Amino acid sequence: MARYLKHGSEFVSRLFIMTSVALCLCLNSIAAAQETRAKYEAQYQLEHDPMARAKILAKLGHYEVDQARSDLKADKDEQSLADLERYRDQVETAVQALAATGVNAEQHPSGFKELQISLRETLRHIDEMILQLPLDKRPWFQAVRSDLAKSQNSLIEALFPTVGEKRSKKGDP
C-alpha cells in the first residue's frame, strides 16, 4: 500500500510541476505580446515617414485585433469596438498619407503592400469576431469592418491600377 501512495504522490507532484510550467509559459507569452504591441505603438507614434508608418501599422494590426478579441471575451464590448475604431482611424490616416506621397505604388510598393496584406488578414479575423457577437451588436463592428475594407480597396487600386488609371497618370490620351 505504501508503494502505491509513493507512486501517487510522485504523479501528483509531477503533474503540479508541469501545470505550473505551462501556466508560466502562458503568462510569459501574454506579457511578451503586450510588450511587443506597446513597442510597435511607440514606434508608430515616433515615425514620420508614411512608408515606415504603414509597415509598422501592418505589424500592429494583429495585436489590435487580438486586444479587441480579448476585450470581447471579457464582456467589454464598448472597449473592443473602441480598439477597432482607433485602429481604423490609424489605417485611414496611413492610407491618406501614402496617397499624399505621390509614390507610384505599382513600381514602389513598399508600405502599400504590407498594409494591404495585413488588412486582408485583419478583415478575416474581424469577420470571425462579428459572427460570435449577438445580432444587436454586429452593426457597429460591421461599420468598422466596412471602413477597413474601403481602405484595403484603395490600397489594391494603388497597387494594381486599371489601364485607364495608368493612362491618366502618364497623361496619355
C-alpha positions in Angstrom: 0.0 0.0 0.0 2.8 2.4 0.8 4.3 1.8 -2.6 1.0 3.0 -4.3 0.9 6.1 -2.1 4.5 6.9 -3.0 3.7 6.4 -6.7 0.6 8.6 -6.4 2.4 11.4 -4.7 5.1 11.4 -7.4 2.5 11.6 -10.1 0.7 14.5 -8.3 4.0 16.4 -7.8 5.0 15.9 -11.5 1.5 17.0 -12.6 1.7 20.1 -10.4 5.2 21.0 -11.8 4.0 20.5 -15.4 0.9 22.6 -14.8 3.0 25.3 -13.2 5.4 25.4 -16.1 2.5 25.6 -18.6 0.9 28.4 -16.7 4.2 30.4 -16.5 4.7 30.0 -20.3 1.2 31.2 -21.0 1.6 34.3 -18.8 5.0 35.0 -20.3 3.7 34.8 -23.8 0.8 37.2 -22.9 3.2 39.7 -21.3 5.5 39.4 -24.3 2.6 40.1 -26.7 1.6 43.2 -24.7 5.2 44.4 -24.6 5.5 43.9 -28.4 2.2 45.8 -29.0 3.4 48.7 -26.9 6.8 48.7 -28.7 5.0 48.9 -32.1 2.7 51.6 -30.8 5.6 53.7 -29.7 7.4 53.2 -33.0 4.3 54.2 -34.9 3.9 57.4 -32.8 7.6 58.4 -33.3 7.8 57.6 -37.0 7.1 60.4 -39.6 7.8 58.6 -42.9 4.4 57.4 -44.3 6.0 54.2 -45.8 7.6 53.2 -42.5 4.4 54.1 -40.5 2.4 51.8 -42.9 4.9 48.9 -42.3 4.7 49.4 -38.5 0.9 49.6 -38.7 0.9 46.3 -40.7 2.7 44.6 -37.8 0.4 46.3 -35.3 -2.9 45.1 -36.8 -2.6 41.6 -35.5 -2.1 42.8 -31.9 -5.0 45.3 -32.2 -7.4 42.5 -33.3 -6.1 40.3 -30.5 -6.8 43.0 -28.0 -10.3 43.6 -29.3 -11.0 39.9 -29.2 -9.8 39.6 -25.6 -11.9 42.6 -24.6 -14.9 40.8 -26.1 -14.2 37.7 -24.2 -14.1 39.8 -21.0 -17.5 41.3 -21.9 -16.0 44.7 -22.7 -17.9 45.2 -25.9 -17.5 49.0 -26.0 -13.8 48.8 -25.3 -13.4 46.2 -28.1 -15.2 48.5 -30.5 -13.1 51.5 -29.4 -9.9 49.4 -30.0 -11.1 48.6 -33.6 -12.2 52.2 -34.2 -8.8 53.5 -33.1 -7.1 51.0 -35.4 -9.4 52.0 -38.3 -8.5 55.7 -37.8 -4.8 54.8 -37.8 -5.3 52.9 -41.0 -7.2 55.6 -42.7 -4.6 58.2 -41.8 -1.8 55.9 -43.1 -3.6 55.3 -46.4 -4.2 59.0 -46.9 -0.5 59.7 -46.1 0.6 57.1 -48.5 -1.6 58.5 -51.2 -0.3 62.1 -50.5 3.3 61.0 -51.1 2.6 60.7 -54.8 4.6 57.5 -55.0 3.7 55.1 -57.8 2.7 52.0 -55.7 2.8 49.8 -58.7 6.5 50.5 -59.1 7.4 51.1 -55.4 5.0 49.0 -53.3 6.9 49.4 -50.0 4.4 50.2 -47.3 1.4 49.8 -49.6 1.8 46.1 -50.0 2.5 45.3 -46.3 -0.5 47.3 -45.1 -2.8 45.7 -47.7 -1.8 42.2 -46.8 -2.2 43.0 -43.1 -5.7 44.5 -43.7 -6.8 41.4 -45.6 -5.8 39.2 -42.6 -7.3 41.7 -40.2 -10.6 41.7 -42.1 -10.8 37.9 -41.9 -10.3 38.0 -38.1 -12.9 40.7 -37.7 -15.3 38.7 -39.7 -14.8 35.8 -37.2 -15.3 38.2 -34.3 -18.5 39.5 -35.8 -20.0 36.0 -36.2 -19.5 35.5 -32.4 -21.4 38.7 -31.5 -25.1 38.9 -30.7 -27.1 40.3 -33.6 -27.9 43.6 -32.0 -24.1 44.5 -31.6 -23.0 43.5 -35.0 -23.8 46.7 -37.0 -21.2 48.8 -35.1 -18.5 46.2 -35.7 -19.6 45.8 -39.4 -19.3 49.6 -39.9 -15.7 49.5 -38.7 -15.1 46.5 -40.9 -16.6 48.3 -43.9 -14.3 51.3 -43.4 -11.3 49.0 -43.2 -12.4 47.2 -46.4 -12.6 50.6 -48.2 -9.0 51.4 -47.1 -7.9 48.0 -48.3 -9.6 48.5 -51.7 -7.9 51.9 -52.1 -4.5 50.2 -51.4 -5.4 47.5 -54.0 -6.3 50.2 -56.5 -3.0 51.9 -55.9 -1.0 48.7 -56.2 -2.9 47.4 -59.3 -4.2 50.4 -61.3 -6.5 49.7 -64.2 -5.4 50.7 -67.8 -7.5 53.9 -67.7 -5.8 55.0 -64.4 -2.3 54.2 -65.8 -3.0 56.4 -68.8 -4.4 59.3 -66.8 -1.3 59.2 -64.5 1.0 59.3 -67.5 -1.0 62.0 -69.3 -1.6 59.8 -72.4 -5.0 60.1 -74.2 
